[in-house]
Amino acid sequence: SFNPGDIGYGEGDGADGATLAVALQADGRIIYGGPFERVNHRPQHNLVRVFADGRLDSNYVDTSAFNDRVSTLNLQPDGKLICG
């Protein structure tokens, strides 16, 4: 049931590039990173958080500070995220 309409890079919803790192939060939301510019047809640079069904969580951080791909994520026990 996750993002069933996506058929691939730029041809549906989801990221327009690869996903290199994933972190699952306790509330079911998913954070992922990689070398991408858009998610679900919206500008979103290299890091994004989505709901369990794949919808973009637009209340997440402004990722314009990520000027290169995110290739690793570590979700700490206190909920803070480390990106590399």
N, C-alpha and C positions, 0 to 999 in steps of 0.2 A: 504493500500500500504506500510505500515511500516514493513520492515523485514519479508516478507511473507514466506520465506523458513524455518523459525525457528520452530522446533517442540518441543523444550524443552531443559532443562539444558544439555549442552554439545552435543546435537544431531543436532545442526544446528548453525546458527549464533546467536549473542547476547551473554549475559553473561553466564558463567558456574555456576552461583549461583543466589541467590535471589536479587531482586531490592527492597531496603527499602526506598529510598528517590529519588525524582525527582524534577528538576527545569527546567522551560522552559525559554530560553532567548528570547529577543525581536526579534532576527534575525531568530528564528525558530529552532535553535539548542537546543538539549536536553542534560542536564547533569543528570546522575543518579549515585547513590551510593548503596553499599551493601557489602556483604561478597563474593566477587568473585576474581578469579585469572586471568581469561582470558575473552576477549570480541572479538567476531568474530575470534576466534582461535589465538589471539595475546595476549601476556602478558599485563595485565592491572589490577592493584591492587586496587580494592575497589572504584574507582571513574573513570568515563569516560564521554566524551562528544561525541555525535553522531549528524549527520545531520538529517534533518526531515525524510529522508527515511531509517534511521537506519545504514547508513555507518559510520564507526569509523572516528572521526576527529583526525587524527594523529598529528595535530599541537597543541593539547591541552597539559596541564601540564604533567610533569613526575610524576606519582603518586606513585613512589616507596617509598615515605615518609609515605604513609598510610599503616601502618603495622597492621591495624585492620579495621573492617568493618566501612563503613560510613552509619550512620542510620538517619541522618537529614541534610537537606540543606536549606540555606536561601540565596536567590539571592537579594542583596541590590539594591536600585534604581540607584546607580552609576556603577552597573555591577559587583561589587566584590561579591565573593561567600564565605559564612561561612559554614564550614563543622563540623559536630559533630558526 
